[in-house]
Amino acid sequence: MAETPPDSLQALIDRFDPSVFDAPEGRARIRLRLKGRGDWDAEVRGQRARLVEPRLDTEPDAEISADARAWRELASNLAGGMEVYRAGRLNVRRNLHIGVGFLAATAGAEGPGRLRFARVRTREGRIATMEAGTGRPLLMLHGLGGTKISFLPTVAALAPNHRTIAMDIPGFGDSDKPIASYDAAFMARWAVALLDSLGIERADVLGHSMGGRVALELGMRHPDRVRGLVLMTPSLAWRGEKRWVPWLRLLRPELGFLQPAPRNVVESFVRRMIPGAGGSWSAAGVDEFLRAYLTPRGRVAFYAAARQIYLEEGDGPDGFWSRLERCSPRSLFIWGRRDPVVPVGFARHVASALPAAEHVELDCGHIPQFERPAQAHAAMHAFLLGASPHGRRARSGAAMGSRRRAQSGRG
């Protein structure tokens, strides 16, 4: 380690704003790695931050590594910083609630629209949030195993025109993890509780994967609280045979309390399951998943939510697809043509249930906000402003459904 830290790192510390930083335990240690120069630890205690020598015998809460230019770009411009993040010139690892929160707290930005992290007390429990921007509120709901951090590029893209609020769904990230059903209705209730605590009467809602299913539940149960819905590769009730149902009904999520979960074993398995997990953003996503899954309550929440997704009844008078027909808010569905998790063939079923919904297909997999950020965010932006996401006459769900037969798989 160098005797004195670079001026760029000290400038960050001097700008530290505790009002936008949230350390769940009241203190945090962030290892700052300046490529070619050495390591320093940013130690946060209460309202103060300082640079200290790294404690090599202690694991930091978060690690941030970058070259000098990338540090400056991220500190001065969140959207520009996302580009260097995706390019692999800046890496944030371990606890991203703390790591990205530290970058937000030292960016030198001012005003109510700056990026900020918090845990909000609601009537249901504490909900961790990442928020930026001003204007009409947009609530963001992440996918299974993810956290609010998966919306970092979306917050950067949409915050100039919206008050973006990404929440950790209960059971994930830094939100409370009660022993509960973790079905869509349960998660939607927590989302409404957050809106109430923030004093928001109505909001647009963006949901990704499992969060898309929760967003639809909000549209079905609480249409008076929803202006519009953006459903990005949303998890939907399966149609067709589900041969594992009898066994899964017997398998209780609470067994996660007893399951040994050594980090090296779980991490190795997750990295094999996620394509590109060695990339900077995928590796950070693995860290976020493991942070919750390696705790007993986090495992129980994950198993319970996954179980509900598989067991949900799709057909019948009270099934998901019949209920979906009563979802009244204006809706945009964003699909990935190469999505192995939620095949684009599901679009035909959505078109039948919601003929007025709009649809956008992108040449990507399951995570459009990282794989095709410009196209995904442009479609969202146009839709939220009341325009067609296609830049011309909107393509209705009915037209889309008649154009293509459902593909094989879950769709």
Secondary structure, DSSP 8 states (H G I E B T S, - for coil): --SS--HHHHHHHHT--GGG---TTSEEEEEEEETTTEEEEEEEETTEEEEE---TTS--SEEEEE-HHHHHHHHH-HHHHHHHHHTTSEEEEE-HHHHHHHHHHTS---STTS-EEEEEE-SS-EEEEEEE--SSEEEEE--TT--GGGGHHHHHHHTTTSEEEEE--TTSTTS---SS---HHHHHHHHHHHHHHTT-S-EEEEEETHHHHHHHHHHHH-GGGEEEEEEES------S--TTHHHHHHS-GGGGGT----HHHHHHHHHHHSTTTTSHHHHHHHHHHHHHHTSHHHHHHHHHHHHHHHH---SSTTSHHHHHTT--SEEEEEEETT-SSS-TTHHHHHHHH-TT-EEEEESS-S-HHHHSHHHHHHHHHHHHTTS-TTSSS--BHHHHHHH----SS--
